[in-house]
Amino acid sequence: MPTLPPGPPNPRDPAQRLARGTTPAQTAPGGSGAGEPHRRRDMAESFGADAELYDRARPRYPTDLIEAIAASAPGVAVLDVGCGTGIVARQFQAVGGRVLGVEVDERMAAFARATGVEVEVSAFESWEPAGRTFDVLVAGMTWHWIDPSVGAAKAAEVLGPGGRFAVFWYVLQPPPELGAAFAAVHREVLPDSPVNSQVAASPLGAYEHFLDRAADSLTATGAFTDLERPTYPWTCHYTRDEWLDQLRTSGLAKPLADAGKLDKMLKLTGAAIDAAGGSFTLDSTAVALTATRT
């Protein structure tokens, strides 16, 4: 079949957005889709379409990370920004935290409440703390959805003196050969995207932008000190179906589905895992940015 010449760019065409506008973060399981992901509310609010799947498929965070943050806080009052289905909130509850979640998606909030997490539904930028302050503010795989300058200022407002700011992301790093196979899948499904294959094989660098942006925003407020970037290794075993489930909950899933490419991505990714024996182990990293409210 002859190939038609490309037409003019159409910003509403999901396939063109994937080919032209995908950034490294979008290929990560919780990734965004644009250089300023907080402007992509359609993606941020797409995860609640299947809250049960999201809660089941998303990894939990390393216990060392949760315990270190809790131990560094001056008290037990935890504000979980973008709490989703309550994954992070429940981990902090398990180490003695008294958690309030803020979540923009009522579907996710309802799931979290059903698991015992108190949640208020709002975008964090417009959320009203009503004079309440907290000992620690956390955000797992969500701070990139927050307007950086507004979010930093709100964090300064709601943290008491000595309060801890701690945002973090997990970085899923497949074994090298399987990472190369995933990169080949990305090239086949998204042949015009210049960055997808690189990030599919080595996703750690995709999160450096998030960390840099968050750090710059905190520094600009003049309200934080002791900025650090700790990392926490963790290992997780995935079967083929488990990996495909987490892919269905990723930030890439909605634009792929809108472009009619999700089924192909899942099929080819599943075939790559089958060829590798049907399961694999991730030796991965959780990256964090922590700071202290002055």
N, C-alpha and C positions, 0 to 999 in steps of 0.2 A: 504494500500500500504506500503510495507516495506521501512524503511528509509535507504538510502545509507550512508555509512560512508563518512565523509568529505574528500575531496581531499586536495591537497596542496594549500596553500594560493595563490590567484591570484589577484594581485593588480589592474588589469584592470577590474575585475568583480564588477559592481556597487553594486550588492547585498552583496558581501563580504565586500566592503568598508563601506556600511551602517551598517552592523552588527558589523564590527570590528573597524571601525575608526571614528564613529560618536562621536563628542564631544558635551558638553552641548550647545555650541553656535549654533550647527546645527539645534537644535530643535526650536530655536527662529525664528520668522518670517523673520528677516533679517540676520539670522545666517550664519556662515561659515560652513566649513566641516572638518577642520583638526586643529591640535594644532597650526599651523602657517597658518592661512587662507589666508594671502597675497600670499602664494605659489599656491593657487587654483584659478588661473586666469580663468579656464574654468567655475567655478561657479560664479566668480565675473562678468563675461561677459555674463551670461545666462539670466539676468533679462530683457534685452531689447527685448527678443523674443516677448513679448506682452507689449509694453510700455504703451499703453492706459489702459490696465488692471492694470498694476503696479501703474500708477498714480491714478487711481480710487480707488484701493483697499487698498493702504498703508495709515495708519493713519497719520494725521497731528500732529505736536508737540504742547505741551502746550503753550499757548500764554505767560504765565508767564516766561517760559524758553527763548523764543525768545526775549521778551522785556528786560529781565535781561541782556542777552548777548549784545544786541544792546546798552543798557544804559551804560554798562561798557567799551565800546570801545571808543578810542579817536577820532574816525571819522566814516564815513559812508561807506568806501570802504571795501566790504566784498568779501572774496574768499571762495567759496563753493567747497570743495574737494569731488569728487564723487557725483556731483550734481544730477545725474540720470535724472528724468523727470522734475526736478525743484521744487519739493515740498518745500524743505527748502528755496531755493532761493526766491520763491514767498512770503513765510512768512516773510523773511527779507526785501524784497521790500515793503511789506505792512507797515513796521514800519520805512520806510525811507532809507533803505539800497541801496547802489549802488553795485550790485552783479555781479561778474564774476564767472562762473562755470567752473570747470575742470572735464571732464567726459571721461572715456576710451571707452565707447560704443557709436558709432555714432548714433545708433537707438534711444537711450535715449536722446542724445544731440539734435537730430532733434526735438524730442517731446518738450523738454524744450525750444528750440528756438521758436517754434510755440506758446508758451505761454508767450513770451516776455522776456526770460532769455538769456543773452549773454553767450555763451559756447565755450570753446576751447577743442578740442578732443585730449586727451593724458592721459597716465598713469601719476599720480601725480609725481611719482619718477623721471620720465624723462621729465616732463613738463618744458618748458623754460619760466621763468618769465620776461626775457628781461629787468631786472632792475626795474620792477614794485614792489612796496610794498603796503601792505594793512593794514587796521586798525584792522581787525578781520579775523581770519581763522576759518571756521566752517566745520563740517562734521557730517551729520545725518545718523546714521546706516551704515557708510561706512569706518570709520578709521581702522577697523580691516582688511580691504582689502589692507591697505598700509603697505609696509615694515616698521617696527617700527623705526629702526635707521635712515634710509634714509628719512622717512617722518618727523621725528622730526627735522633733520638738515635742510630740505627744509622749514619747518614751520619757523624756526629761520631766514632763509634767506629772506623770503617774508614778515615777519611782521616787521613793524617799531617799534622804541622804544615806550614802553607802549602799543603796540598792544596786542590784546587778542587772545588767543588760546582757542577754545571751541568745543569739540567733544562730541557727545551725542548719546544715544540709547534709544528707548522705550522698556519697558518690559511689555509684555501682560500677565496679571495675571488673568486667568479665576476664577470664583467662585470655592470654594473648591470641591464641589461635581462634577462639570463639569470638573475641573482639574483632578480629579481622573479618570473620564471616559475617558478623552483624554489620560491619562497615560496608561489605559488599552488598548486603541486602538494602541498606540505605541508598547506595549508589544506584541500584536497580529501580527502587521505588521512587526515588527523588533524584533523577539523573542530573538535573540542572542546579542542584544545590551545592555550592562549593565547600561547605563546611561540615555537612552531616556525617560524611564517612569518617572524617578525622575524629570527630567527637564520639562517634559510636565506638571507635576503637580505643580512645583515651579520653574519658570524659572529665578528668579532674580539673583541667584548665577552664572548663565551662563555668566553674563556680568562683573563680578568682574575681571576675567582674562584680559578682554579688557582694563578695567580701570587701572589695575596694570601695564600692559605692556606699555600703553601709558604714564603713569606717570614716569615709570622708564626711558623710552626713552627721555622724555623731560629733566629730571634731568641730564641725562648723557651728554646732550649738554652744560650744564652750562649757558644756555641762557635764562632760564625761572625762574620765581619766583611766589610766591602766588598760588601754586597749591591747588586747592580745588575740592571737589566732591559734588556739590549740587544735590539735588533730587527734582523732581517736580511731584506731584500727578496729575493724570488726569483720567477722566471717559469717557468711550465710550460704546455705545450700538451697539450690533451686531445681525443681523438676521443670520439665518443658511447660506444663500447664500453669504452674505457679509463675513462671517468668512472663508468659503471655498474659496472665491476669494483671500483673503489675504494669505491663505495657498498656493494657486497656485503661488504666487509671492515670496514665502519664499526661503531661501537658501536650504531647504530640498527638494523642489519640483523637481529640476533637477535630483539629484541622485535617488530619488524615481522613477521618470519617466524612467530613464535609467535602473533601476532594474525591471521595470514592476510592481511597487507597488503603484504608485501614485493613481490610480483609487480606489484601495482598501482602502487606507488611507482616501481619500475624502468620500467614501461611508460610512465607519464606523464612521468617525468624524461627518458627517451629521446626521447619525442615533442617535448619542449621543446627539447632539443639539436638534433634534426632541423630544427625550425622556425628555429633560429638558424644553420643552415648545416651542421650535422653535426659541428662541432668548435669549440673556443674556446680562448683563451689566458687563463690566470690570472696576474694581477699580484698576488702574495700576499706574506705576511709570516711569518717564523718568529720566535716570541717566546721569550725565555729568562729564567731566573733564575740568576744566578751569585753565588757567595760564596766566601770564603777561610776555611779552617779555621785558627783561631788556635793 
